Amino acid sequence: MAQMILAPAITRWLAEHSGPAPAGSEWRLALSGATLADVLAALFECYPGLRGYVLDERGVLRHHVVLFIDGRALPHSQDFGLALSEASEIYLAQALSGG
């Protein structure tokens, strides 16, 4: 199973919007799926409210969110059909913004 790692900012958001959760620390979740789309679907099945925080109404990654697959940033234009291995690590974080 691929490992989904949720950054502390994401876990804080979950704690505020999805009920009790250990906020402020990274979470590691083992999620099954052959593609990134499959793994994201499994994540959103566990935490439905997270879908609207991560994806916009077109199903595209929001600008304030970044995904890293095995240490490489996923371009916002990337198709979620990207194949994953059992050893893949997906890191979901809130991107820095401001001036």
N, C-alpha and C positions, 0 to 999 in steps of 0.2 A: 504494500500500500504506500502511496505517496504521502509524504509528511507535509502538512500545511502548518506553517508557523505564523501566528497572528502577533503582530507587534503590539507593544504596550498601549499605544494610542488607539488601536482597534479594540483591544480588550476593555479599555476605559469606556469607549463608545458603547460596546455591548452591555456593560454593567449599567450604564445610564438609560439605555433604550430597550433592553431585552430582559430585564429582571436580574436576579442575583447572579453575579459572576465575579470571579477573582480579578478585579481590575488592577491595572498597573503592572502586570507582568506578562511576559511572552507565554503564549499557549502553543503547545504542539498537539496537533490532531492527526491521526492516521486516517486518511480518506481514500477510498478505492475509486478508481477510474482510469481508463486508458488514455484519456486526453485531459487537457486543462479544463475544458468545458464540463467534463464528467465530474472532476474533482470540485469545481466551483458549484455545480449543482448539488453535490453531496453536502458541501459547506452550507449552502443556502437552505437545504432541507433541515439541517440542524438549527440554523439561526436565520429564519426567514426575513427578519428585519434588516439583516446585513446586506441583502441584495440591493436595496435602494441606496445604501450608503456607498457601495462598491461600484455598482453599474448604473448608468443613466437609463432613461426610458427607452432608448434604442438597444440596450444590452451591451453598451460600450463602456469600457473602464472609465470611471470619472477622473477628472484631471487632478484631484487631490489625493488620489490613491495610486500606489505603485506596486507592481508584482515583480518579484525576482524568481526566476526558475534556475535552480542549481547555480546561484550566485550571479546570474546575468539579468539585467533589467529587461523586462518585457516591453517592447514599444507599444504605445497606446493604440497603434493601428494594427497590432498583431491579432490574427484570428485565434480564437480560443480552441480551435481544433488541434493545437499543438500536441503531439504525442508525448506521453510521459512514461518513465520507467518506474518500476517498483521502488527504486532508490531515489527518485526525484524529490527535491525539497522545493516547496513553493513558499516564499516569504511574502506576506501581505502587510503593507505598511501605509501609513498616511504620509504623503509627500509633503515636504517643506514648501512653504510659499510665503510671500510677503516681500518687503523691500528693505 
